[in-house]
Each structure stands twice: as structure tokens, then as C-alpha cells.
Amino acid sequence: MKKGSYADQVNAAKLMLNGVRNQGKTLARRGLDQEFITRLESLHTQAQRLDDEQEGLKSRLQEKTSELDGVLEGLAEKVSEAKKMVKLDFPKESWKEFGITDVR
């Protein structure tokens, strides 16, 4: 089935489930009995719940990524400021101690 997004796959399964339910009498002779339909329903419900949960996690991840970007921006400013001060007070040979690999 693995075509499209998770949501597309869940929706496709829902359509199949509805069709199998509607045509249950005809399909029962092919092995798609009530037990099969119940299992399909259960898997569909589980997939829907997990897809919803994953979407929530994606949203929280985006929030944390944005928060991290802001903190890293502030960190970069402070590191840059410290780097300038180190370059003013120490000879080039000492810069490695501070993680500075600049040649000039």
C-alpha cells in the first residue's frame, strides 16, 4: 500500500474498509468475513491514532527547533564577541586553546 503520505494511506484504508463493510455478504465467500473486517477496522483505528499523534509530535518538534535556533543565534553572537576579545589579548599561537583556527 505504501503510496502517498501516511494520511493518504489511512484514508485509502478507510475507503477500503467502508467498501468491504458495504459489500460484506459478497466478499465473505472470498474470505473477507466479519473477523477480517474487525481486524481491518482495528488496524485502521490504530493507524489513525498514530498518524494524529505523529502530527502533534511534528508540531512540537518545529516549536523546539525554532526555540533552538533562537538560542543558537544568541550563542553565536557571544562566541563572536569572545573571539574578538581573545584575538585582541592573545597572540595567534594561543588562539587554538579557544578553538580559533583563523589564520589572521
Steps between C-alpha positions, in 0.01 A plus 500: 500500500790742572401778262456859605515648846397318814174695497438389140561138596266523799231660280541231233460232767184675626351493151585130467352429843175678409480313171568164664234572765245598233570195287563259788256231385657477156859507628442257788516207260851619401620498860427860594276399787403693813823400673701650212291819508545532876877464466508752213295742713737455793809563287339804340413647840853436626655655188276808529591547866873465429483739203325760717760451773784534249357827368494636855861396550601668175342822621684484832825422317457812286444705816816361662700552181394864494592537866840340438565726201443805721734373771768408245477848350569654842779249560665586168495870591670434835759268346578763235539766766729277707702412190567869432617557857729195492656620176570838657657363820682185386756422229397280206686205648258495798179518296474120463433474873176689437409300190596779263652366179512833312830572326478878537 
